Amino acid sequence: MDRAATAGLVERTPDPDDARVVRVGLTEKGERLVTSLTAAHLAELYELAASLNDLVPGRAEQFRG
């Protein structure tokens, strides 16, 4: 968490009701990174599904969204 905060990806906010709790949320930079990684991850999953379809024809379609 420290490295993500240092990189500007998350921000810590003290909980107003409980001093023991620190809330963590994504910054705009963190949101952009998660969005781009999600798209890249989905592209990899679709490629994997196509490869699996070569091994077991007709099964990859059940994993497409």
C-alpha positions in Angstrom: 0.0 0.0 0.0 2.9 2.4 0.8 4.3 2.0 -2.8 0.9 2.5 -4.4 0.4 5.7 -2.3 3.9 6.9 -3.1 3.1 6.3 -6.8 0.0 8.4 -6.5 -2.4 5.5 -7.2 -4.2 5.4 -3.9 -5.0 7.9 -1.1 -5.5 7.2 2.6 -8.3 8.9 4.5 -8.8 8.6 8.2 -12.2 7.3 9.2 -14.1 10.1 11.0 -15.9 7.6 13.3 -13.1 5.2 14.2 -9.6 6.5 14.7 -8.3 2.9 14.2 -9.5 2.8 10.6 -7.9 4.3 7.6 -9.9 4.2 4.3 -8.0 3.6 1.1 -9.3 4.7 -2.3 -8.1 5.0 -5.8 -6.9 8.3 -7.1 -7.7 9.5 -10.7 -4.3 8.1 -11.7 -5.2 4.8 -10.0 -8.6 4.6 -11.7 -6.9 5.2 -15.2 -4.4 2.4 -14.5 -7.1 0.0 -13.3 -9.2 0.7 -16.4 -6.3 0.2 -18.8 -5.2 -3.0 -17.0 -8.7 -4.3 -17.0 -8.9 -3.9 -20.8 -5.5 -5.5 -21.3 -6.6 -8.4 -19.0 -9.8 -9.0 -20.9 -7.9 -9.0 -24.2 -5.6 -11.7 -22.8 -8.6 -13.7 -21.6 -10.2 -13.6 -25.0 -7.0 -14.8 -26.6 -6.8 -17.6 -24.1 -10.4 -18.5 -24.8 -9.6 -18.7 -28.5 -6.6 -20.9 -27.8 -8.8 -23.2 -25.6 -11.3 -23.4 -28.4 -8.6 -24.8 -30.6 -8.1 -27.6 -28.0 -11.8 -28.1 -27.3 -13.9 -26.8 -30.2 -17.1 -25.0 -29.2 -16.3 -24.4 -25.5 -14.7 -20.9 -25.8 -18.0 -19.3 -26.7 -19.4 -19.9 -23.2 -16.8 -17.6 -21.7 -17.4 -14.7 -24.0 -19.4 -11.8 -22.5 
